[in-house]
Amino acid sequence: MLVKIETYFDGEFWCARGIGDDIFTQGSTLDELFQNIKEAVAVHYGDITEPITILTLSEVKLADAKASSG
């Protein structure tokens, strides 16, 4: 089973919400967030025997990034 999670920083906390699933969690650090994502997904799906793969999607902004021409 593939679970898709969108992650973002809201200015105070790192947040994660499920894409297509009612899952939401947050953490003070990225490490804490990823631990909380694992826990939230496990609680959401309960006792299933199928392996779960978690795909996290993040928007990344690069300061002074320029597109290459080539």
C-alpha positions in Angstrom: 0.0 0.0 0.0 1.3 3.4 -0.9 0.4 6.4 1.4 1.1 9.8 0.0 1.9 12.6 2.5 2.4 16.3 1.8 4.9 18.0 4.1 5.4 21.7 4.7 6.6 24.3 7.2 3.8 26.5 8.5 6.2 29.1 10.1 6.2 27.4 13.5 5.9 23.6 12.9 6.7 21.0 10.3 3.3 19.6 9.2 2.2 16.6 7.2 -1.2 15.8 5.7 -2.4 12.8 3.8 -3.2 13.1 0.1 -6.5 11.2 -0.2 -6.4 10.1 3.5 -7.6 11.8 6.6 -4.1 11.9 8.2 -2.5 15.0 9.8 0.4 15.4 12.2 3.1 17.9 13.0 6.5 18.1 14.7 9.0 20.7 15.9 11.8 19.2 13.8 11.9 17.1 10.6 13.0 14.1 12.6 10.1 14.5 14.9 7.7 15.0 12.0 8.8 11.8 10.3 8.4 9.8 13.5 4.9 11.3 13.9 4.1 10.4 10.2 4.9 6.8 10.8 2.8 6.7 14.0 -0.1 8.5 12.4 -0.2 6.2 9.3 0.0 3.1 11.6 -2.9 4.4 13.7 -4.9 5.3 10.7 -4.7 1.9 9.0 -4.7 -0.2 12.2 -4.1 -3.9 11.9 -3.4 -4.5 8.2 -0.9 -7.2 7.0 0.0 -5.4 3.8 3.3 -3.5 3.9 3.0 0.3 3.9 5.2 2.6 1.8 5.1 6.2 2.8 5.9 8.8 0.0 6.4 12.3 1.3 6.1 15.2 -1.1 7.6 18.6 -0.2 7.8 22.0 -1.8 11.4 23.2 -1.8 12.3 26.8 -2.5 15.9 27.5 -3.4 17.3 30.9 -2.8 19.0 32.5 -5.8 18.4 29.4 -8.0 18.6 29.9 -11.7 17.6 27.6 -14.5 20.4 26.1 -16.5 20.4 26.7 -20.2 21.6 23.5 -21.6 
